[in-house]
């Protein structure tokens, strides 16, 4: 289809951005990496790099977007492990909400036709009940400052679209994994590698994930398919894991044993409250499942990688980075 031959993308040095740049190059598309300033990161030989400055600042950077047919917006202020901002929500809004609207309006002035926004499944909420995955039609229930700022950014984009005709597509992924992953997924990799005994064998939850290669492919479908304009899509891998299943799959991919022992979930929750770790326990023991059937049906999208492939590539990267054979 490819009626948007020149594709720009922010967040080019991040986990998704680096993979997306590779996908664009492999498909012989004109790829333009939009960065804040000079970067030493490898963005691929076929990628043009443009420094447009900080989207959270008030200047007009539409000149840096000229010549783009489509723009994929990945850059964001994400979860901060040790928050230092006096007003975290205001800081998230400054980058994720106001910065996204500023970028979209600059894109309109520059003649960009399609704007694909990578939001988060946390807009739907923090957890799902077993057997009740999130769907696009569900009411938004963002709870933390990050999710609230992303939800408000989505609303700003729909306003821009209504005012200007910009073709907006919103994508809400769950946790993204792959080579160079960080955060909680990297912590799981370290626990498994070190053989840390984990009291999670009795957990019976369901969590959706998305491999970075699958997300990059889905984003390209959102660029290329005319029917994606004006839509919001949840995107995830085909397979849904319980936490014990995920830990065993990671252990298998790394060639080690998973050291899991049973503990009643109610006792886990109590321990989390007593230790001030309720959020961490909920992420390990709770469910967050997505129904991604809409993008598959409407855009005829199929995940090109299964979870086993994604986990194997992630484990291979981790073993190489850690020097752990």
N, C-alpha and C positions, 0 to 999 in steps of 0.2 A: 504494500500500500504506500507507505513512505511518502506521503504528500507533505511532510515537514522535514525537508532534507538537512537543515542546519539546526542542531539541537544543542542548547546551552544547558549547563547544570551547575548548581552551587554545591557546596560540601564536597568538592572534588578530591580532597585529601583524606576523607573519611572512609569507613568500611564500605558503605554502599557506593560512594562516589568513585572510588578506585575501580570497583568492579564494573560500574556503569560505563566508565570511560573505556574499559577494555571491550565491553559488549558493543559500544558504538563503533570503535575502531574495527572490530571483527566484522561488523556489518557494513563497513566502508561508508559510514555516515560521517558527515562533517560535525565534529564534536568540539564544543567550546567550553573549557573549564573556567568558571567564574570564581575567582578567589579574592580574598580581602587585600592581599599584598603579595610581595615576592615569596615564592615557596620553593623549597629544595626537594619537595616530594616528587617522586616519579609519577607522572600523569599519563604516560604513554606517548610514543613518538608521533602518533597521528592526531594528537589533541592540541588545539590552539588554547593558550592560556591568556586570560584577560584579567587584570587586577581592577576590580570595580570599587574597592573600598568596603567599609563596614555598612551593611544594610540597616543597622540600628541607628546610624547617624542620619542627619537630615538632608544631606546633599543630594542633588539629582545625578544619578548614575546611569541615566537612560542611554547615553552615548556608548557605554560599554556593552549594551544589549543589542545594538543595531546589527542587522543582518541575520538575527536569529529568527527561525520560524517557530520553534517551540522551546520552552524553558522548563526544566525539572528542578524544583526547589527542594534540596535536601538539607541545607545548612540550618542549624537550629541550636539554641541553648538547650542542652539535654540535662538529664538527671545529674545533680551535683552531689557527690558523696559527702563532702564536708562544706555545707552551705555557709557562706560568709556574708551574703547580701543582707542588709538590714530589712529589706522588704523583698523576699524572694519572688512573689507574684509579680511585682512591678518590674523586676529585672527580667523575668521570663517574658512578660508582655512586651518589653522594650525591644527584644530581639525577635521573638517568635510571632507575636501578633502585629505590632506596629511595623517591624522590619519586613515581614511578609507582605503586608498591604503596600508598603512603600515600593517593594520590588515589583509587585504586580502592576502598580500604576506606572512605574518606569518602563515596564515591559510593554504596556499599551502605547506609551509615547514612542517607543522604539519600533513599533510595528510587529511585535511578537503576537502570534495568533493563538497559540495554545500554552497553557500554564498548568503543569502537573505538580500538585503539592503533596509531599509526603508528610502526612499527619501521624497519628498513632491510634492504635486500638484502644488505648487508655481513655480516649474521648468517650467510648461506650461505657466505661466503668473499670473498676479494679478487679472484678471477679465475676465468674459465671457460676450458676448452679449446674450440677451434673445433668447432662442431657438438654441443656438450654444454652446453646452457643449464642454469642453476639451475632446480630444481623444488621445490615445497613439501615433497615427501617426502624430499629429500636431507638428510643429516645436517648439523647446524649446525657451521660452522667459523669462528666469529668470531675475528679476529686482533688488531685494535687495541683500545685501551681503549674507544673509542666503541661499536664493534660488540659487544664483550663485555658492556658495560653494558646495551645494548638487548636482547641475548639473555637476560641474567639478568632483565630486566624482564618479558619474555615469560613466563618460567618462574614468576615471582612472580604474574603475572596468572592463569595457569592454576591456581595454588594457591588464589587468592582465589575463582575461579569454582567450583572443586570444593567449597570450604568454604561458600559463600554462595548459589550459584545465579546469580550475576551473569553475564549473557550477554557473553562476551568475544569480540571479533573482532580478529585481528592482521593488519595490512597491511604488507608489506615492499616499498617502492618502491626503484628505483635513483635515480640523480641526477635531481633535479626541476629543471625549467627553466621560465622564463616571465618576465614583467615583474617587476622588482625582484630578479632572481636575483643571487646573489653567488658567492663562491668560485671554483672552477676554471672554471666555465662563463663567468663574467664575464671571467676572464682570457682565455679563447678569443675572446670578443667583442672585447676590446681588441686582441689580436694581429691579428685579421682586419681591424679598422678601420684599424690603423696600417700594414697591409701588411707585417708582419714576415715575412721568409722563413723557412719552417719545413721541417725535413728529414723530412717525414712522408709524402711521396707514395708510398713503397713499403710503408707499413703496411697489413696485411691482417687487421685485427681485427674484432670484432663487439661493439658496446656498445649495451645497452638504455638508454633514457632514458624519462622520463615528463613530459609537459607538465602544468603545474599545473592546467589546466582539466580534463584527463582524470583526474588524481588526485582532485580535489575531487568529480567525478562518481562515481568508484568508491567513495569514502568514503560518499557518500550511499546507494549500493547496499548497502554494508555496514551502514548504519543501518536501512534499510527492509526488507531481505529477511530473513524469519524463518530461512531455511536457512543464513544466514551465521554464526549463533551457534556458537561453539566451533571456528571455522575460522581457518586462516592462509592468506593470499592474497598471491602475488606480483603486482604491478601494473605494467604498462609500456605505452608506446605500441605501435601495431601495427608500426611500422617500426623496424628495427635498422640502425645506422650503423657503418661503419668510421670511424676518425678523419678520414681524408681526405674521405670523403663528407660528414661533418658540417661540416667546415671549408668545403667548397665550398658546401654548402647555406646556411650562415650568411653567406658572402660574397655569394651570390646574393640573399639576403633583404635584405642591406644595400646592394646595388647596387655592390659593389666586386669586384675580382678576388682569388682566393685564390692566394697565392704559396707554392706547395709545390714542393719539390725532392726527388729520390729519395736515400735513404740506406739501406743495408742494415740491417735491424732488429738484427742482431747488433752492428753498429758503434754503433747508438743505445744499446743496452744497455750496451756497454763505456763509452761516453762518460758515461752516467748513473752508473755505478759510480765512475769516475775523478773525477767532479765532485760526488759525494755526492748525486746527484739520482735515484737508482734508482726511488724511489717515484713521482716525477713522470713519469719515462719510462714506467713500467709503466702508469700511468693513461692515457697518450697512446697507447701501442703495444699494451697488453694487451687482452684481451677480458673483458667482464662482461655476459653475455647472460642474460635471464630468459625462461622459458616461462610466460606469463600466461594460458594456456588454461583453467586451472581456474576462475578467477573469471568468465571469459566463459561457460563452460559451466554452472557451478552457479548463478550469480546472473543469467544472461542479460544480462551487462553488455557493452556495446560502447563503445569509446572515441568520444566525440562529436566529437573533433578529430583530424585527421591531423597528422603531424609538420610538414608544410609550413605549415599554419595556425599551429601553435604557434611555430615558428621565426620566421615573419613577424611575429607579435605581439611576440615577444621582441626582434627586431631593431628594430621600430618604437619600442618603449620605449627601447631602448639609444640609438638615434639621437637621440631627443628629450632623453634625460638628458645625453648627451655633447655635444649641439649640433652633431653631425656629420651633415651632410645628404648 
